[in-house]
Amino acid sequence: MAGLRLGPLLRYVDWETGSRATVWVETTRPCTAEVRCADGAGGTSPTFAVQGHHYALVVVTGLTPGSATEYEVLLDGRRAWPPEESAFPPSTISTPAVPQPDEAGPVRVAFGSCRWAAPPADGHGHDPIGPDALDTLASSLAADPEAVRPDVLLLLGDQVYADETSQATQRRLAARRDLAEAPGTEVADYEEYTLLYDESWRDPDVRWLLSTVPSCMIFDDHDVIDDWNTSAAWLRDIRGTPWWHERIVSGLMSYWVYQHLGNLSPDALEADPVYAAVRAAPDGTETLREHAAAADADPALTRWSYRRDFGRVRLLMVDTRAARVLDEQRRSILGDEEARWLREEVLADRESCDHLLIGTSLPWLLPHLVHDAETWNAALCRGSRGERWARIGEKVRRAGDLEHWAAFPESFRRLSELLREVGSGTGAPATVCVLSGDVHHAYIAEPQWSGSAPGDTPTARVLQLTCSPVHNSVPGWIRLGFRFGWSRAGRRLGRGLLLHGRTGAPPTRWRRTGGPWFGNQLMTLTLHGRKAALTLVQAKARPTGAQLETALELTLTPEE
């Protein structure tokens, strides 16, 4: 008899028709998965197999626009979800009413990154890094069925940590192989990746949350390995290890199954040849392995980035890891095709877009000293001060994780110009927000477009909104370092680095207008017509249990 190993995860909800959704499940054996809704909507799908595991992505049709419909999951006709005597409210699929644009309700977008599902324990059942913000959100929503839920949850990287496993996972790894041999306590293959998702998504509160709040995901480095694709030299060195090929192929395979498929619309799924081939095969492992190996060998062959529309809110989730060009003389965070795709999607029919959201795991605007250090380092590695400094620069780049947009100066310039262009002139969105994580603190930064020609200064409010971590450690020295990075003294030091690197001033200036905030946290954008508001909540341990406490409430657009 088939059982539910993981899921259900509510992934895609169609904001164009209000009548379709997708639900992802992992089962214990081959079967037919069915999603059955209380209003008669539903869908079925046979499972497909990868490396001895069984999955289905069920397309649900016939949903009623503007409804919140309870659903259950059946496997071969037997109910597998919700569990018997579940303490959680029913899982629901909420659909937009798809009215005329001027009648549309608010769109609530919650986002964050960097979640250790199970950090190292202290032996006393105490979580040394504090409550998990995702867990705490789930608990608060489950406790109050009338609470306002996000319309979508954006997970902006490091959903799993392939290179920093928990003690529980390490015990499971040790049962399979000798941890004294590389890659040691890091994951080695597809089966071990499944253990990470099992640990992350089996948590009862998070499991319920993901069953009832749609989610969009994109990877960052720890989903594969710290500093993934930092430089050409890094890639050459890692490819020289005997374990890397299996690691990267398995990482991309598991990302495709557990995260990427659910990002796609039903129409995109139907047109995807890899998805069709994997589903058609008795065992899709080799088909998916070939796809992952090809994606690693030539990033231009595969696009992990995607677009989602929520009424008049446009979201572009951008791959800033696998799509990189690493040659020092033409270094770019996005390849040519990827950069062209981003530009076309940003500018396409912008009059239909009240708010443009660009989800990139890595912040565009960083603390000033960090930005300048990365730009300086990129110049050294490119040879601006000779071979000796280039070798030093590569060592500093890896040791300091200098790999954000600023470490790809031409990419930073192009993105800055694109954001100014889309935010300027007639028909511009009300806000253009870059949503990021990675850097283990939250802040708001705002570019300053002084010196622009008339008509080139954006009418949109352009913002960098960074929120990290959801659940991870933030050592004291990191906090001090980021605070110093935002300070006047940090700016002066940064200017000295730029002089040494012979780079010139940054093409864009910016200022911090909020933060920094430290802790396990989530941001939520509430977008209604041309209005926008931002909330930051932090998970705090209290005698009565973990609670979400509001650290910021901010209106981003002028009141009408």
Secondary structure, 3 states (H helix, E strand, C coil): CCCEEEEEEEEEECCCCCCCEEEEEEECCCCEEEEEECCCCEEEEECEEECCEEEEEEEEECCCCCCEEEEEEEECCEEEECCCCCCCCCCEEECCCCCCHHHCCCEEEEEECCECCCCCCCCCCCCCCCCCHHHHHHHHHHHCCCCCCCCEEEECCCCCCCCCCCHHHHHHHHCCCCCCCCCCCCCCCHHHHHHHHHHHHCCHHHHHHHHHCCEEECCCHHHCCCCCCCCHHHHHHHHCCCCHHHHHHHHHHHHHHHHHHHHCCHHHHHHCHHHHHHHHCCCCHHHHHHHHHHHHHCHHHCCCCEEEEECCEEEEEECCCCCCECCHHHCECCCHHHHHHHHHHHHCCHHHCCEEEEEECCCCCCCHHHHHHHHHHHHHHHCCCCHHHHHHHHHHHHHHCCCCHHHCHHHHHHHHHHHHHHCCCCCCCCEEEEEECCCCCEEEEEEECCCCCCCCCCCCEEEEEECCCCECCCCHHHHHHHHHHHCHHHHHHHHHHHHHHCCCCCCCEEEEEEEEECCCEEEEEEEECCEEEEEEEEEECCCCCCEEEEEEEEECCCCC
